[in-house]
């Protein structure tokens, strides 16, 4: 074989090696193979964002890998709610963690989904610059504050605070901004404040330039933001699978609320294997203090959703009065209430 032939063989071998490594590292083979399974046997795909409000999704996936039944579903990370919305509508995902107002808005538009569980309580905060002029919410007049979207509980939280302080909506400028961008925007003085879910308030605190003006619970007792929704066709055809999903999420929430070591362990494996975030950031968000965000009890409650619905109608993002039964299915949370926390400790081989 001549020199050119040897070079060609080496180049081909290198190409095969690189392509194989790329396929091994970057292709979700579990998801690919799942598409070829019979519909009745496929694992469901669950969408989530890299926020602590949705931590029960990766925790359930991670711990269930060590359980006797193995993986319970296929988690898929997104970077924003608009992408999750489109994936839900097109049935590319069958379940998703989204914010409650978005779920109500989608249901009012005819998207066939039902709320089956919550993702968390609390976990959102208004953050200002540590050395800035804003000392109380009254100082927000004339200022610019970033929100995740117009269909977010954080936006509704601001309206609740404005009522208390007698501030008109026209006196505060709200701008929609992707959560990963808000800390940098605050540090650069592009905005005066932001209201977001964790870990972004913690990110600004850890960096030294941010200060939490108030936590969500101060103006909204029992605050909830992210919830778990499931497509109606999956509920109709495979309710047993939906129950397994809700059971796993419920047990993960109880496990997270059991002890500080559990939360520190979750910060480690979720940060490294799911969120691509520094575990130290998640540890801060999950433990300073422990009730900064809570994961139980998380059964959907009519009073909570009626409040969200009424605020949405009052603030102009919902034009149809939905009833609680129209968009929730509490059968699964009723059954999940009998579940116990996962029996899993760091380094153990089996979860029960």
C-alpha positions as CSV (number, residue, x, y, z in Angstrom):
1,X,0.0,0.0,0.0
2,X,1.3,3.4,-1.0
3,X,1.7,6.4,1.2
4,X,-1.6,7.9,-0.1
5,X,-3.4,4.6,0.7
6,X,-2.0,4.6,4.3
7,X,-3.1,8.2,4.8
8,X,-6.6,7.4,3.5
9,X,-6.9,4.4,5.9
10,X,-5.7,6.4,8.9
11,X,-8.1,9.3,8.0
12,X,-11.0,6.8,7.6
13,X,-10.1,5.2,10.9
14,X,-9.9,8.5,12.7
15,X,-13.2,9.6,11.2
16,X,-14.9,6.3,12.4
17,X,-13.4,6.8,15.9
18,X,-14.5,10.4,16.2
19,X,-18.0,9.6,14.9
20,X,-18.3,6.7,17.3
21,X,-17.2,8.8,20.3
22,X,-19.7,11.5,19.2
23,X,-22.5,9.0,19.0
24,X,-21.6,7.5,22.4
25,X,-21.3,10.8,24.2
26,X,-24.0,12.9,22.5
27,X,-26.7,10.6,21.3
28,X,-29.5,9.7,23.8
29,X,-29.6,6.0,22.8
30,X,-32.3,5.3,25.4
31,X,-34.6,7.7,23.7
32,X,-33.7,6.5,20.2
33,X,-34.3,2.8,21.1
34,X,-37.5,3.8,23.0
35,X,-39.0,5.0,19.8
36,X,-38.8,1.4,18.4
37,X,-40.6,-0.2,21.3
38,X,-44.3,-1.0,21.0
39,X,-46.4,2.0,22.0
40,X,-47.8,0.2,25.1
41,X,-44.3,-0.5,26.3
42,X,-42.5,2.8,25.7
43,X,-41.2,4.9,28.5
44,X,-42.7,8.3,28.7
45,X,-40.6,11.4,27.9
46,X,-40.7,14.1,30.6
47,X,-39.5,17.6,29.9
48,X,-37.8,19.7,32.5
49,X,-35.7,22.9,32.9
50,X,-32.4,23.1,34.9
51,X,-34.1,24.9,37.9
52,X,-34.5,23.7,41.5
53,X,-38.3,24.1,41.2
54,X,-38.1,21.0,39.0
55,X,-35.5,19.0,40.9
56,X,-37.8,16.1,41.6
57,X,-37.6,15.1,37.9
58,X,-33.8,14.4,37.8
59,X,-33.8,13.0,41.4
60,X,-36.5,10.5,40.4
61,X,-34.6,9.5,37.3
62,X,-31.3,9.1,39.2
63,X,-32.6,7.2,42.2
64,X,-35.0,5.0,40.2
65,X,-32.0,3.7,38.2
66,X,-31.0,1.9,41.5
67,X,-34.5,0.6,42.2
68,X,-35.7,-2.9,41.4
69,X,-37.9,-1.5,38.6
70,X,-35.1,0.5,37.0
71,X,-35.7,3.7,34.9
72,X,-39.2,5.0,35.2
73,X,-39.2,7.5,32.4
74,X,-36.9,9.4,30.1
75,X,-36.1,12.9,31.3
76,X,-35.3,15.5,28.6
77,X,-33.9,18.9,29.5
78,X,-35.0,22.1,27.7
79,X,-33.8,25.6,28.1
80,X,-37.1,27.4,28.0
81,X,-40.9,27.0,28.4
82,X,-41.7,28.0,24.7
83,X,-39.8,24.9,23.5
84,X,-41.5,22.7,26.1
85,X,-44.9,24.0,25.0
86,X,-44.3,23.0,21.4
87,X,-43.0,19.6,22.4
88,X,-46.1,19.0,24.5
89,X,-48.4,20.0,21.7
90,X,-46.6,17.9,19.1
91,X,-46.4,14.9,21.5
92,X,-42.6,14.8,21.4
93,X,-42.9,14.7,25.2
94,X,-45.8,13.2,27.0
95,X,-45.3,15.0,30.4
96,X,-43.6,18.1,31.5
97,X,-42.8,20.4,34.4
98,X,-44.1,23.8,33.5
99,X,-45.3,26.9,35.4
100,X,-48.9,26.9,36.5
101,X,-50.1,29.9,34.5
102,X,-48.7,28.4,31.3
103,X,-50.6,25.1,32.0
104,X,-53.9,27.1,32.4
105,X,-53.2,29.1,29.3
106,X,-52.5,26.0,27.2
107,X,-55.6,24.3,28.5
108,X,-57.7,27.3,27.6
109,X,-56.3,27.0,24.1
110,X,-57.4,23.4,23.8
111,X,-54.1,21.7,24.4
112,X,-55.1,18.2,25.9
113,X,-53.1,18.2,29.2
114,X,-54.0,17.8,32.9
115,X,-52.2,18.9,36.0
116,X,-51.3,15.8,38.1
117,X,-48.8,17.1,40.7
118,X,-46.8,20.0,41.8
119,X,-43.0,20.4,41.4
120,X,-42.3,22.4,44.6
121,X,-43.4,25.2,46.9
122,X,-41.6,28.5,47.4
123,X,-38.2,28.7,45.6
124,X,-38.7,32.1,43.9
125,X,-37.4,35.5,45.0
126,X,-37.0,39.2,44.0
127,X,-33.3,40.1,43.8
128,X,-31.8,43.6,43.7
129,X,-28.2,44.8,43.6
130,X,-26.5,44.6,46.9
131,X,-25.2,48.1,46.8
132,X,-28.2,49.5,44.9
133,X,-30.8,52.1,45.9
134,X,-33.7,49.6,46.3
135,X,-34.3,48.9,50.0
136,X,-38.0,48.1,50.0
137,X,-40.5,47.2,47.3
138,X,-41.7,50.8,47.4
139,X,-38.4,51.8,45.8
140,X,-39.3,49.7,42.7
141,X,-41.3,52.6,41.2
142,X,-39.8,53.6,37.9
143,X,-37.4,50.6,37.9
144,X,-36.9,47.7,35.4
145,X,-37.4,44.2,36.7
146,X,-36.8,41.0,34.7
147,X,-39.4,38.2,34.7
148,X,-39.2,34.7,33.2
149,X,-42.3,35.2,31.0
150,X,-45.8,36.8,31.0
151,X,-47.1,33.3,31.8
152,X,-45.2,32.9,35.0
153,X,-46.1,32.9,38.7
154,X,-43.2,35.3,39.3
155,X,-45.1,37.9,37.3
156,X,-48.2,37.3,39.3
157,X,-46.1,37.5,42.5
158,X,-45.1,41.1,41.5
159,X,-48.8,42.1,41.1
160,X,-49.5,40.8,44.6
161,X,-46.7,42.8,46.0
162,X,-47.8,45.9,44.0
163,X,-51.2,45.7,45.6
164,X,-49.8,45.7,49.1
165,X,-47.6,48.8,48.3
166,X,-50.2,50.6,46.3
167,X,-48.0,50.6,43.1
168,X,-49.7,50.8,39.7
169,X,-48.6,48.3,37.0
170,X,-47.6,51.3,34.8
171,X,-45.0,52.4,37.5
172,X,-42.8,49.3,37.0
173,X,-41.3,48.1,33.8
174,X,-41.3,44.3,33.4
175,X,-39.1,42.7,30.7
176,X,-39.0,39.1,29.8
177,X,-35.6,37.5,30.1
178,X,-34.2,34.0,30.0
179,X,-33.4,32.9,33.6
180,X,-29.7,32.1,32.9
181,X,-29.2,35.8,31.7
182,X,-30.6,37.7,34.7
183,X,-27.7,37.6,37.0
184,X,-25.3,39.0,34.4
185,X,-27.9,41.6,33.5
186,X,-28.2,42.7,37.1
187,X,-24.5,42.9,37.6
188,X,-24.1,45.0,34.4
189,X,-26.9,47.4,35.6
190,X,-29.0,46.5,32.5
191,X,-31.9,45.8,34.9
192,X,-32.6,47.0,38.4
193,X,-34.0,43.7,39.7
194,X,-35.2,40.3,38.7
195,X,-37.8,37.8,40.0
196,X,-36.9,34.2,39.3
197,X,-36.9,30.7,40.7
198,X,-33.8,29.1,42.2
199,X,-30.9,28.7,41.6
200,X,-30.7,32.2,40.0
201,X,-31.3,34.2,43.2
202,X,-28.6,32.1,44.8
203,X,-26.3,32.7,41.9
204,X,-26.5,36.5,42.4
205,X,-26.0,36.1,46.1
206,X,-23.0,33.8,45.8
207,X,-21.4,36.2,43.3
208,X,-21.6,39.0,45.9
209,X,-23.6,41.6,43.9
210,X,-27.1,40.4,44.5
211,X,-29.4,40.6,47.6
212,X,-32.8,38.9,48.0
213,X,-35.3,41.7,48.6
214,X,-38.0,39.2,49.5
215,X,-38.9,35.6,49.1
216,X,-42.1,34.6,47.4
217,X,-43.8,33.4,50.6
218,X,-43.8,36.9,52.1
219,X,-46.5,38.0,49.7
220,X,-47.9,34.6,48.6
221,X,-48.2,32.0,51.4
222,X,-47.9,28.4,50.1
223,X,-46.5,29.8,46.8
224,X,-46.2,27.3,43.9
225,X,-44.8,27.8,40.5
226,X,-43.7,24.7,38.6
227,X,-46.2,21.8,38.2
228,X,-46.3,18.4,36.5
229,X,-48.7,18.1,33.5
230,X,-49.4,15.0,31.5
231,X,-51.0,14.6,28.1
232,X,-54.7,13.4,28.2
233,X,-54.1,10.6,25.7
234,X,-51.4,9.1,28.0
235,X,-53.8,9.4,31.0
236,X,-56.5,7.6,29.1
237,X,-54.4,4.8,27.6
238,X,-51.8,4.2,30.4
239,X,-53.0,5.5,33.7
240,X,-50.8,3.0,35.5
241,X,-47.7,4.6,33.9
242,X,-48.8,8.0,35.0
243,X,-49.3,6.7,38.5
244,X,-45.7,5.3,38.6
245,X,-44.4,8.7,37.5
246,X,-46.3,10.6,40.1
247,X,-45.4,8.1,42.8
248,X,-41.7,8.5,41.9
249,X,-41.9,12.3,42.0
250,X,-43.8,12.3,45.3
251,X,-41.2,9.9,46.9
252,X,-38.4,12.1,45.6
253,X,-40.0,15.2,47.2
254,X,-40.3,13.4,50.5
255,X,-36.7,12.2,50.2
256,X,-35.4,15.7,49.5
257,X,-37.2,17.1,52.5
258,X,-36.0,14.3,54.8
259,X,-32.5,15.6,55.6
260,X,-29.7,18.1,54.6
261,X,-27.4,15.3,53.5
262,X,-30.0,14.2,51.0
263,X,-30.2,17.7,49.5
264,X,-26.4,17.9,49.4
265,X,-26.2,14.6,47.6
266,X,-28.9,15.7,45.1
267,X,-27.0,19.0,44.5
268,X,-24.0,16.9,43.6
269,X,-25.5,14.4,41.2
270,X,-28.1,16.7,39.6
271,X,-25.5,19.5,39.1
272,X,-23.0,17.1,37.4
273,X,-25.2,14.7,35.5
274,X,-28.3,16.7,34.6
275,X,-28.2,20.5,35.0
276,X,-24.5,21.1,34.1
277,X,-24.3,23.5,37.0
278,X,-21.8,23.7,39.8
279,X,-23.0,21.6,42.8
280,X,-22.0,24.4,45.1
281,X,-24.7,26.6,43.6
282,X,-27.4,24.0,44.0
283,X,-26.2,23.3,47.6
284,X,-26.6,27.0,48.4
285,X,-30.1,27.1,46.9
286,X,-31.2,23.9,48.6
287,X,-29.8,24.5,52.1
288,X,-29.5,28.3,52.8
289,X,-32.0,27.9,54.5
290,X,-33.5,24.4,54.1
291,X,-37.0,25.8,53.5
292,X,-35.9,28.1,50.7
293,X,-37.6,25.6,48.5
294,X,-39.7,22.7,49.7
295,X,-40.9,19.5,48.0
296,X,-43.8,18.3,50.1
297,X,-46.7,18.3,50.3
298,X,-47.3,18.7,46.6
299,X,-50.9,17.5,45.9
300,X,-52.7,20.0,43.7
301,X,-55.2,22.1,45.7
302,X,-58.2,23.9,44.3
303,X,-57.6,27.1,46.3
304,X,-54.1,27.5,45.0
305,X,-55.1,27.1,41.4
306,X,-58.2,29.3,41.7
307,X,-55.9,32.1,43.0
308,X,-53.6,31.7,39.9
309,X,-56.6,31.6,37.6
310,X,-58.1,34.8,39.1
311,X,-54.8,36.7,39.0
312,X,-54.3,35.7,35.4
313,X,-57.7,37.0,34.4
314,X,-57.1,40.2,36.4
315,X,-53.8,40.8,34.8
316,X,-55.0,40.1,31.2
317,X,-53.3,36.8,30.4
318,X,-56.4,34.5,30.6
319,X,-59.8,35.4,29.1
320,X,-61.6,32.2,30.1
321,X,-62.7,31.1,33.6
322,X,-61.5,27.5,33.9
323,X,-62.7,25.3,36.7
324,X,-60.3,23.3,38.7
325,X,-61.8,20.0,37.4
326,X,-61.2,21.2,33.8
327,X,-57.4,21.0,34.0
328,X,-56.5,18.7,37.0
329,X,-56.7,15.0,37.6
330,X,-56.2,14.4,41.3
331,X,-56.5,10.6,41.2
332,X,-52.8,10.2,40.9
333,X,-51.9,12.6,43.8
334,X,-54.5,10.9,45.9
335,X,-52.8,7.6,45.5
336,X,-49.3,9.1,45.8
337,X,-50.2,10.5,49.2
338,X,-49.6,7.0,50.7
339,X,-46.1,6.8,49.3
340,X,-43.0,7.0,51.6
341,X,-39.6,8.6,50.8
342,X,-37.1,6.7,48.7
343,X,-34.9,4.5,50.8
344,X,-31.7,5.5,49.3
345,X,-28.4,6.8,50.7
346,X,-25.4,8.1,48.8
347,X,-23.1,5.2,47.8
348,X,-25.7,2.4,48.2
349,X,-26.3,0.0,45.5
350,X,-30.1,-0.4,45.7
351,X,-32.9,2.0,46.2
352,X,-36.3,0.9,47.6
